[in-house]
Amino acid sequence: MIAFASVPAAGQAEPSGGIAGWVTDLMEKLGAPGAGLAIALENIFPPLPSEGILPLAGFTAAQGDMNLIAAIVWTTVGSVVGALALYGIGAGVGRRRMRTVVGKIPLVDVEDLEKSEAWFAKHGSKAVFFGRMIPVFRSLISVPAGVEGMGLKKFTLLTTAGSLIWNTAFIMAGYLLGDNWHKVEGYVGTYSKVVLGAAALAVVVWVVLRVRRVRRRSREGGRNDPDGRNDPDDRDGRDDREDSATRAR
């Protein structure tokens, strides 16, 4: 995840450079809609940290340079707009194309996709709602929702509700912390690292288990068919040889 900004020096609560400086410029020029635009981009480009943008919007509101309610409303609008963009990408890919893509990925079976589809059909609503409160995944969850064809109205309502909770919490934190708004990113950064670490570990474990399964099946296939009689390519060649021998006799 991209670092948001260095800790402001004493007496300099408002950042002047980096991503934080860019967000500050947006809010100075556009007001609350500028904060909403930054959050929309954060949804599409997850490395941009909402846990830095939102507290800064709260701090700006505390300074009297932005209306607090407007900051919450516009950042929530930005969250929904960004999520809808990714939902549209998922819907454009669709289940049929996704199956084609999955079939070409090493170690992944169409059966895995079918299990994922069944899980999303059962838990998709909770995944979209609570996923809005998990760094990185809060953006990515929109793609499978689009692929699986979750109703647009349902997706929008769940995304709005989840985003409203997340945005309000961080904007209020920045509002109440005042000059110490930047401390929020440090605390949430630890949470983000734990989430990403757990996800990376899960992927590693899955790959290891899948490689073992593929090797086990390969060994079992070799024992059950030591002469390769079930190999389609070899079977065709063997049939040709047998036909030639029959004609020779």
Phi and psi in degrees as a GROMACS rama.xvg file:
@    title "Ramachandran Plot"
@    xaxis  label "Phi"
@    yaxis  label "Psi"
@TYPE xy
-69.291  134.476  ILE-2
-65.693  138.416  ALA-3
-79.5327  -53.9256  PHE-4
-170.058  156.855  ALA-5
-74.1543  157.594  SER-6
-65.7205  128.398  VAL-7
-60.5571  146.218  PRO-8
-69.9135  164.566  ALA-9
-57.5738  132.819  ALA-10
82.0391  0.361108  GLY-11
-126.626  79.699  GLN-12
-76.683  -28.6482  ALA-13
-91.8771  125.229  GLU-14
-69.5401  155.004  PRO-15
-125.237  -2.42883  SER-16
-145.373  174.907  GLY-17
67.8139  -160.267  GLY-18
-63.1736  -39.527  ILE-19
-62.0124  -39.52  ALA-20
-64.4228  -39.0228  GLY-21
-64.1035  -43.1084  TRP-22
-64.4695  -41.0069  VAL-23
-60.0211  -42.8253  THR-24
-61.0318  -42.1033  ASP-25
-59.7459  -45.393  LEU-26
-70.836  -32.4679  MET-27
-67.7956  -36.179  GLU-28
-84.7849  -37.6907  LYS-29
-112.871  -11.6843  LEU-30
74.9073  -145.55  GLY-31
-57.892  -38.6981  ALA-32
-58.6815  -28.8447  PRO-33
-64.7029  -41.0084  GLY-34
-64.1425  -39.097  ALA-35
-63.2631  -40.3935  GLY-36
-63.4298  -41.5322  LEU-37
-62.1736  -41.0536  ALA-38
-70.3489  -35.5391  ILE-39
-60.8714  -42.8497  ALA-40
-67.5523  -35.657  LEU-41
-63.1382  -35.5887  GLU-42
-67.1405  -38.067  ASN-43
-79.4  -31.8267  ILE-44
-122.007  84.0014  PHE-45
-51.8667  -31.3036  PRO-46
-59.4052  -20.0163  PRO-47
-71.9942  121.613  LEU-48
-86.3595  116.681  PRO-49
-66.6287  -26.9455  SER-50
-69.549  -7.18963  GLU-51
-102.598  -37.9724  GLY-52
-68.0423  -45.8615  ILE-53
-66.8693  -46.2474  LEU-54
-62.0608  -33.5683  PRO-55
-64.6155  -37.7793  LEU-56
-64.5229  -39.0733  ALA-57
-65.151  -40.8353  GLY-58
-63.1535  -41.482  PHE-59
-61.7088  -39.597  THR-60
-65.3561  -39.2321  ALA-61
-64.5269  -28.9029  ALA-62
-77.2204  -7.78236  GLN-63
86.3196  9.15977  GLY-64
-92.3217  -2.76309  ASP-65
-155.657  145.067  MET-66
-74.906  131.376  ASN-67
-61.3752  -47.2034  LEU-68
-64.2958  -40.2316  ILE-69
-62.538  -37.3955  ALA-70
-62.9621  -43.6628  ALA-71
-65.7332  -45.0742  ILE-72
-63.9862  -48.3513  VAL-73
-69.3929  -36.7261  TRP-74
-68.9786  -32.3707  THR-75
-69.1215  -40.2472  THR-76
-60.3661  -43.2849  VAL-77
-61.6113  -40.1337  GLY-78
-60.9186  -44.5089  SER-79
-67.4726  -42.1147  VAL-80
-61.7864  -46.1053  VAL-81
-63.5116  -41.1618  GLY-82
-65.2701  -38.666  ALA-83
-65.487  -33.1411  LEU-84
-62.4646  -44.7142  ALA-85
-71.8161  -34.7417  LEU-86
-60.232  -41.8499  TYR-87
-63.2021  -37.9471  GLY-88
-63.3697  -44.6373  ILE-89
-62.4435  -42.6208  GLY-90
-64.5622  -35.5184  ALA-91
-66.5914  -35.5218  GLY-92
-69.2742  -50.1929  VAL-93
72.364  167.026  GLY-94
-69.1177  -37.3609  ARG-95
-65.5919  -47.946  ARG-96
-65.2415  -36.2803  ARG-97
-62.6048  -39.5269  MET-98
-63.2519  -38.3317  ARG-99
-64.6531  -43.1463  THR-100
-65.0827  -45.9373  VAL-101
-60.669  -37.314  VAL-102
-63.0913  -17.8549  GLY-103
-101.494  -2.58401  LYS-104
-88.7506  126.816  ILE-105
-58.0531  141.39  PRO-106
72.7174  -6.16838  LEU-107
-107.643  130.882  VAL-108
-105.354  157.586  ASP-109
-60.8056  -28.7659  VAL-110
-60.5052  -35.5709  GLU-111
-63.719  -41.6348  ASP-112
-64.2091  -39.9214  LEU-113
-63.7868  -38.4199  GLU-114
-66.2778  -40.2713  LYS-115
-64.4858  -40.1308  SER-116
-63.5674  -41.701  GLU-117
-65.3968  -39.5052  ALA-118
-65.2728  -43.7208  TRP-119
-67.7447  -35.3683  PHE-120
-62.0306  -31.2386  ALA-121
-89.3212  -38.2245  LYS-122
-119.201  9.45396  HIS-123
-56.6093  -40.2753  GLY-124
-62.9466  -45.2175  SER-125
-66.3705  -37.3294  LYS-126
-63.506  -42.9485  ALA-127
-68.31  -43.5292  VAL-128
-66.9814  -55.9696  PHE-129
-75.3946  -24.6943  PHE-130
-64.0334  -22.5363  GLY-131
-69.0179  -8.43973  ARG-132
-112.277  14.0467  MET-133
-118.324  120.348  ILE-134
-51.6638  145.881  PRO-135
69.1699  -55.9394  VAL-136
-66.5536  -21.8194  PHE-137
-62.799  -24.4006  ARG-138
-90.1924  -47.156  SER-139
-66.2369  -26.9073  LEU-140
-62.6432  -20.5231  ILE-141
-68.4433  -29.4367  SER-142
-67.298  -53.5303  VAL-143
-62.9334  -28.4956  PRO-144
-62.6264  -39.0466  ALA-145
-71.5293  -41.9118  GLY-146
-60.2903  -43.3651  VAL-147
-81.3632  -1.97905  GLU-148
72.0886  32.3712  GLY-149
-58.1365  138.506  MET-150
-52.8458  135.37  GLY-151
-60.6487  -41.624  LEU-152
-63.7526  -45.1107  LYS-153
-63.4299  -44.4128  LYS-154
-61.6217  -43.6813  PHE-155
-64.2818  -42.3694  THR-156
-65.4046  -44.7073  LEU-157
-65.613  -40.9527  LEU-158
-66.353  -41.4296  THR-159
-62.1492  -45.7992  THR-160
-63.9702  -48.1643  ALA-161
-64.4132  -42.5752  GLY-162
-66.7735  -37.051  SER-163
-61.6674  -41.8072  LEU-164
-65.6922  -49.4566  ILE-165
-60.652  -49.3638  TRP-166
-65.2387  -43.2347  ASN-167
-61.3469  -42.7335  THR-168
-60.4145  -44.9267  ALA-169
-78.5642  -34.4919  PHE-170
-67.604  -41.7101  ILE-171
-66.0258  -34.4652  MET-172
-62.0265  -46.3898  ALA-173
-65.0377  -36.5844  GLY-174
-65.1055  -43.7256  TYR-175
-79.0133  -31.646  LEU-176
-78.2535  -21.7754  LEU-177
60.7173  -122.284  GLY-178
-61.9461  -17.8293  ASP-179
-96.6397  20.3078  ASN-180
-55.1719  -32.8789  TRP-181
-67.5689  -15.9023  HIS-182
-67.6935  -22.8743  LYS-183
-60.0037  -43.5451  VAL-184
-61.034  -37.0602  GLU-185
-63.024  -44.4048  GLY-186
-66.6052  -46.1817  TYR-187
-72.3991  -26.6148  VAL-188
-59.3223  -37.4529  GLY-189
-64.346  -43.2319  THR-190
-60.139  -43.1133  TYR-191
-63.8947  -41.4007  SER-192
-65.0133  -38.1298  LYS-193
-64.1211  -44.0283  VAL-194
-62.7725  -48.0691  VAL-195
-66.4249  -37.3059  LEU-196
-64.1547  -42.7045  GLY-197
-64.3866  -39.5011  ALA-198
-66.0709  -42.6793  ALA-199
-63.6616  -41.1956  ALA-200
-63.3271  -41.8984  LEU-201
-61.8631  -40.1781  ALA-202
-64.8438  -43.9827  VAL-203
-61.667  -45.8522  VAL-204
-61.5269  -42.4002  VAL-205
-62.9378  -43.1372  TRP-206
-63.6905  -44.7986  VAL-207
-60.1075  -47.7782  VAL-208
-63.6873  -37.7033  LEU-209
-69.5119  -40.0552  ARG-210
-62.8018  -42.0098  VAL-211
-62.0385  -40.3007  ARG-212
-65.7768  -41.9921  ARG-213
-63.2044  -42.7623  VAL-214
-65.8944  -39.5953  ARG-215
-64.2781  -43.0541  ARG-216
-63.8494  -37.1214  ARG-217
-64.5518  -42.8705  SER-218
-66.0849  -42.3193  ARG-219
-64.2937  -38.1334  GLU-220
-64.3809  -37.0726  GLY-221
-67.8784  -37.8462  GLY-222
-70.6061  -37.5714  ARG-223
-76.5915  -20.7431  ASN-224
-139.608  64.4918  ASP-225
-60.8474  -27.829  PRO-226
-92.7045  4.13689  ASP-227
66.6166  28.8771  GLY-228
-70.8329  -18.9296  ARG-229
-94.5191  4.05947  ASN-230
-77.8436  115.336  ASP-231
-55.4103  -42.3792  PRO-232
-66.3041  -43.9082  ASP-233
-68.8189  -32.8941  ASP-234
-62.9368  -40.9861  ARG-235
-61.3701  -43.4798  ASP-236
-66.1992  -37.9544  GLY-237
-67.505  -39.1311  ARG-238
-62.3871  -40.1458  ASP-239
-63.4839  -41.169  ASP-240
-66.1097  -39.2656  ARG-241
-66.3884  -38.3151  GLU-242
-63.6995  -39.9612  ASP-243
-66.4804  -39.4162  SER-244
-66.8034  -36.5159  ALA-245
-65.9386  -42.9152  THR-246
-66.2761  -34.3195  ARG-247
-65.6184  -35.0064  ALA-248
